[in-house]
Amino acid sequence: MNNELFNEEQEFKQYYDLQNNLRDKVIKQDQLPEIIKYIAGVDVAYNDGSDKMIGAIVVLNAQTHEVVEEAFHEMEITFPYIPGLFSFREIPPLIEAFKKLTIKPDLIVSDAQGIAHPKGVGMATHLGIELNIPTIGCAKKRLVGSYDKALLGLKRGETQELIYNNVLVGKTLRTQDNTNPMYVSIGHKISLETAIDWVLKLTPDYRLPETTRQADHLVNSLLKNK
């Protein structure tokens, strides 16, 4: 990973300072409800040819994975694309979508990074702190860190530690046999072990968690209707 991408331009110093403050607020232990009834996925999509984006949240029954509620919010893009500060761009529409929910989730899974981020504050972590809800980062691509690819088994449930600057920031997880792994990290108010358990529960048939699949489906449907 080219760390030059993450130079702290003076123009955005206040946001880097805010990230530092957020990092101090991350809770890396389980602070989950005794019973998880509802679990949500989030996604943000961009309307090509315009300066608007749509943030969507899909709430699922945590046991059956049935969709129980959907909410979305469309708004103008208010923050430029700055690597390392991506959450400041995408969280605003997600917060507005969250406000529209009548069923609040007990846990949110984000197709993004948690603490496996150059500043330790990826979108999953930032969102969890803003909403004060446990979150998991479950990304399709690795942003930082390294793991021993030779030791990662090909069977579902196999893991390898993801290490960045000599610190454990997440795990590489095989969610289905012989498929590319997912990159799981703590978002907020959850332990890494519990995060792994939930991602496996949410991937009974596919590589991606059902939360991510449903959120992707919703934003794609919304864009097609534009």
N, C-alpha and C positions, 0 to 999 in steps of 0.2 A: 504494500500500500504506500502510495506516494504521500508522505506527510506534508510535502510542500503545499498540497491542496488545502491544508488546514491552517495556513498562516492567519494569525489574528489581525486582519485588516483593522486599522484604527476606526474606520467607519462603522464597524460592527462590534466595537469593543464592549458596548453595553450588553450585547447579547451573549458574548463569551463570558462576561462577568456573571450574567444571570445563569448561564449553564453551571458555572462554578458553585453558585448558591444552591441550585437545584441538586447538584451532585451530593451536597452535604445532607440533603433531605431524604435520599434514597433509603428505603427500608428493605433489607435483604433477607429478612426472616418472614415466615408465614404469619400474616395477620389477615387470614381469610375467615369468612363466616363459617360456623360449624357445618352448615349444609350449603353447598353451592347449588342453587336452583337454576340460575340463569347465567349464561356465559355469552359474551359478545365478540364479534369481529368488526374491524373497522377498515375502511379503505377510502382513498382520495383519488379522484380521476380528474383529468383536465379536458376541457372542451377545445378541441383543435380549432384554430381560427378565431378564438376569442381569448379574453383575459379572465375567464371564469373557471372555477373549479367546483367540484361537488364532493362533499364529505358525507360518508354513509356509515351507519351503524346497524348491524343486524344482530338481534338478540335471539339466542337459541335456548331451548330446554337443555340443560346440561347433561341430562341422562339420555334423552331420545334424539337429540340434535334437531328436533323440529323447530322451525322458525316460528317465534311467537310475536315478534314485533320488528318493524323496520322504520328507520328514520333517516332523513338526509337533509342537507342544507347546501344550497348553491350560493356562491359569493364570488366577488372579484378577488383575484390574486393580490395579496397585500404585502408579500415579502418576496424578494428575489431568490433565485436558485443559488444558494451558497453552500457548497459541500461542508458538512459538519454542523450546519445550522438548519438542516432540512425540517426539523420539527416545528420551527417558528413559521414555516410556510404552510404546513399541512394541519397543524392542530386547531387553528381557528374554526374551520368549518366543521370539524369533528365535535368540538365543544358545543357549537350551535345545534348540531344534529342530536347530541346527547340530551340537550335541554328539552327536546321534543318527545323524548321517550316517556311512556307511562310506566313501563316495566324497566327498572334500573338493573343492570347486570351486576352480579357478584364478582365477576372476573372478566377482564378484557384481554383478548389475544390480538396482537398487532403484527401485521406482515411488515415488520421493521425491526430495528435493533433496540435492545434494552440497554444494559450497561456495556455491551460489546460495541463500544463506540469510542472514538478518539478522546472524547471528554468524559466518557462514562455516563452520558445522558442522551441516549437515542430517543426516537419518537415514542417508543413504548414506555420508557421511563418518564419522559416529560409529560405524557398524557396521564399516566397513573398518578403523578404528583398533583397535576392540575385538578383532576377529578377526585382525588383521594380514594382511588379504587385500585385493588390489586391488578397488576398487568404483567403480561408475558411478551417478550420479544421473540418472534418466531419468523426468521427471515429466510428467503430462498437463496440469498447470496451473503457471503462473508464480507464484512467491512474491515475489521481489524482482527489481529490474532493469527495464530497458527496452531495446527494440530498434526498428529502423525497419521497421514493418510494410509500408510501401509498397515497400521494396526486397527483401522476402522473396519469392522466386519461388515459383511454384505447383508446380514439378516436384520429384520425389523427390530428395533430396540437397542441396537448396538450404538455405543457412544464413544467419543474421545473428547478429552478436555481441550477447550479453546483458550490458549494462553496469549496474553498481550502485555508486553512490558513486565514479564515474569509474574503476572497476576492471572488467576483464573477468572475469566470474564463470561464464560458460557460453555456450552457443549455442542459438539457436532453430533446430530442425532439422525439415525437411519429410521425413517418412519414407515417405510415399506421395503421389502426385500429387493435388492438389486436396483435401487433407485438412488438418485442424487440425494445427499443428506440435507437436512434443515439445520439452521443455526439458531439455537435456543439460548436465551439469556434472561436474567432477572430483569423485569421491568420495575415493579414497585410492590412492596408488601407481600412478597412471595420468595421462597427459597428456590434455588436452582433445581433441587431434587423434585420438589412439588411441581415446578414448571414443566420438567421433563415428563412427569406422570400425566399431567393434563394434556400435553401435546399428543402423547400416545393415545389417550382416551379419545381425542378428537380426530385421529387419523386411522379409523378402522379399515378404510377401503382405499384411501388415496394418500399421495405424498403430502398434500397440503391439508391443514386442519379444516374441518367443516366450517368453522368460523370464518376463515379466510376465503374459502370457496364461495360461501353465501354472500359475503360482503363484495367480493369481486363481481359476482353475478348481478347484484343490485346496481352497482355503479355502471356496469356495462349496459344494463337495461335502460337506465336513466339517460345515458349518453345517446343511445340509439333513438330515443324518443325526442331528442333535441332538434 
